[in-house]
Amino acid sequence: MKKIIIAIDGLSGCGKSTTAKSVAKALKYAYIDSGSMYRAVTLHFLESGTELTNSEDIRQSLESVQLDFRTLEEGGSQRIFLNGRDVEDEIRDMEVSELVSEVSKIKEVREKLVAIQRNLGENRGVVMDGRDIGTVVFPGAELKVFMYADLNVRADRRRRELLDKGKSAAFEHIARNLNERDHIDSTRKESPLLKAADAVEMDTSHLTFDDQVEQILDLARDRMN
């Protein structure tokens, strides 16, 4: 079977990352969480006091950003490292969630991260999820999926995800944050959140996790032949 690129885009909190991870594992493909890259840069900007309205400050701050993904143990989950530091848990905090869409629409940020993402996928055999994977990063991907779900369903999933990590946030706060991020991501000038014309739509509101994974695997195997 030939190796392909699988691009999974969609709204915040619809299950893109967890689904993409399982699809990659089943196919023995590399998994790249583009969203965690933007979150890591957002965390860096918060910690360094980078002025988001100052292009020169942004460029200088980005020069000191090094990102890489590591699996710490056999069969373990992939984690993102910012300048050699494991920040996988920190980037899920609400402080980062509330700023990541603003950071993601900055031209300099997108240019840097898109270049890294394309380099990671140049040998194919990759599953990548995000907002603009099928439209900007890999417009030639053999399989593109656009995932979405009801806002209340997404907010409840994100709330339970936070609780599983020992963190908490009000349902209303999470729902408002997801709605605001959807709006910012869909209306930004740089690489807006759009469904690629040839993407397969998938409403995950009432799908089980296993159903989501199996549907994408079926689509992938068809394109790998």
C-alpha positions in Angstrom: 0.0 0.0 0.0 1.2 3.5 -0.8 1.8 6.0 2.0 -0.6 9.0 2.0 -1.2 12.2 3.9 -4.3 12.4 6.0 -5.5 15.9 6.9 -8.1 16.3 9.6 -9.5 19.8 10.1 -12.5 21.0 12.0 -14.0 23.0 14.9 -12.5 23.1 18.4 -13.4 20.3 20.7 -14.9 17.9 18.1 -12.4 15.1 18.7 -9.8 15.8 16.0 -6.6 15.1 18.0 -7.7 12.0 19.8 -9.1 10.5 16.6 -6.1 11.5 14.6 -3.8 9.8 17.1 -5.7 6.5 17.0 -5.8 6.6 13.2 -2.0 7.2 13.0 -1.4 4.4 15.5 -3.5 1.9 13.5 -1.7 2.8 10.3 1.7 3.0 11.9 1.9 6.6 10.6 3.5 9.6 12.2 1.0 11.9 14.1 1.4 15.6 14.2 -0.8 17.8 16.4 -0.6 21.2 14.7 -2.9 22.7 17.4 -0.4 21.9 20.1 2.3 23.8 18.1 0.2 26.9 18.2 -0.6 26.4 21.8 3.1 26.0 22.6 4.0 29.3 20.8 1.1 30.9 22.7 2.6 29.7 26.0 6.0 31.0 25.0 4.5 34.4 24.2 2.7 34.5 27.5 5.9 33.6 29.5 8.1 35.9 27.5 5.7 38.9 27.6 5.7 39.1 23.8 3.7 42.1 22.6 1.2 40.7 20.1 0.8 44.0 18.3 4.5 44.5 17.7 5.7 42.6 14.6 9.4 43.0 15.5 8.8 41.7 19.0 7.0 38.7 17.6 9.8 38.0 15.1 12.4 38.1 17.8 10.4 36.0 20.1 9.8 33.3 17.4 13.6 33.1 16.8 14.0 31.5 20.2 11.2 29.0 19.7 12.2 25.3 19.1 9.4 22.7 19.0 9.7 18.9 18.8 7.5 16.0 19.6 8.6 13.1 21.7 7.2 9.8 23.0 8.7 9.3 26.5 8.1 5.6 26.8 7.2 2.5 24.7 3.6 2.8 23.7 3.2 6.1 25.4 1.5 9.2 24.0 3.2 11.9 22.1 4.1 15.0 23.9 5.3 18.4 22.7 8.4 20.1 23.9 9.1 23.8 23.9 12.8 24.6 23.9 13.6 21.2 25.5 10.8 21.4 28.1 7.7 19.2 28.2 4.7 21.6 28.0 2.0 19.1 26.9 -0.1 19.7 30.1 0.6 23.4 30.4 -0.7 24.2 26.9 -4.1 22.9 27.8 -4.7 25.5 30.5 -7.6 27.9 29.9 -5.1 30.9 29.9 -3.6 29.4 26.7 -6.9 28.4 25.3 -8.2 32.0 25.6 -5.3 33.4 23.6 -4.3 30.7 21.1 -6.7 31.9 18.4 -5.3 35.4 18.5 -1.8 34.0 18.2 -2.8 31.7 15.4 -3.9 34.5 13.2 -0.5 36.3 13.3 1.1 36.0 9.9 4.7 35.5 11.2 3.5 32.7 13.5 1.6 30.8 10.7 4.5 31.1 8.3 6.9 29.6 10.8 4.7 26.7 11.8 3.4 25.9 8.4 7.0 25.5 7.2 7.7 23.1 10.1 4.5 21.1 9.4 5.3 20.7 5.7 8.8 19.6 6.5 7.4 17.0 9.0 5.1 15.6 6.3 7.4 15.6 3.3 7.8 11.8 3.3 4.1 11.2 3.6 2.8 8.5 6.0 1.4 11.3 8.2 -1.8 12.1 10.0 -2.0 15.8 10.9 -4.9 17.6 12.5 -5.7 21.3 12.8 -7.6 24.2 11.2 -5.9 24.6 7.8 -4.2 21.3 7.1 -6.3 20.4 4.0 -6.5 23.9 2.6 -3.0 25.4 3.3 -0.5 23.0 4.8 -1.2 20.0 2.6 -3.7 21.0 -0.1 -2.6 17.9 -2.1 -3.4 15.5 0.8 -4.9 12.2 -0.5 -7.5 12.2 2.3 -9.1 15.3 3.9 -11.7 15.1 6.6 -13.6 18.0 8.1 -15.0 17.3 11.6 -17.6 19.2 13.5 -20.1 18.7 16.3 -22.8 20.5 18.3 -21.3 23.3 20.5 -22.8 21.8 23.7 -21.4 18.4 22.9 -17.9 19.9 22.3 -18.0 21.9 25.5 -18.9 18.9 27.6 -16.1 16.9 26.0 -13.6 19.6 26.7 -14.8 19.9 30.3 -14.4 16.2 30.9 -11.0 16.3 29.3 -9.9 19.0 31.8 -11.4 17.1 34.7 -9.5 14.0 33.7 -6.3 16.1 34.0 -7.2 17.4 37.4 -8.3 20.8 36.1 -11.7 22.5 36.1 -13.6 25.2 34.3 -17.3 26.2 34.1 -19.2 24.6 31.3 -20.4 28.1 30.2 -16.9 29.4 30.2 -15.7 26.6 28.0 -18.6 26.9 25.6 -18.0 30.6 25.2 -14.3 30.1 24.6 -15.0 27.4 21.9 -17.5 29.7 20.2 -15.2 32.6 20.2 -12.3 30.5 18.9 -14.5 29.2 16.1 -15.4 32.7 15.1 -11.8 34.0 15.2 -10.4 31.0 13.3 -13.1 31.2 10.6 -12.8 34.9 10.0 -9.1 35.5 10.3 -7.1 36.8 7.3 -4.3 34.3 7.5 -5.3 30.7 6.7 -8.9 30.8 8.0 -10.7 27.7 9.2 -12.4 26.4 6.0 -13.6 23.0 4.7 -11.6 22.0 1.7 -13.7 21.5 -1.3 -12.7 17.8 -1.5 -12.9 17.1 2.2 -15.2 14.4 3.7 -17.6 16.0 6.3 -18.0 14.1 9.6 -20.5 15.2 12.3 -19.2 13.7 15.5 -22.0 14.8 17.7 -23.5 11.4 18.1 -20.6 9.2 17.0 -18.7 7.0 19.4 -14.9 7.5 19.4 -14.4 4.0 17.8 -16.9 4.9 15.0 -14.9 8.1 14.2 -11.7 6.2 14.0 -13.1 3.4 11.9 -14.8 5.7 9.4 -11.5 7.5 8.8 -9.6 4.3 8.5 -12.0 3.0 5.9 -11.6 6.1 3.9 -7.8 6.0 4.3 -7.5 2.3 3.2 -9.5 3.1 0.1 -7.1 5.8 -0.9 -4.0 3.7 -0.1 -4.8 1.0 -2.7 
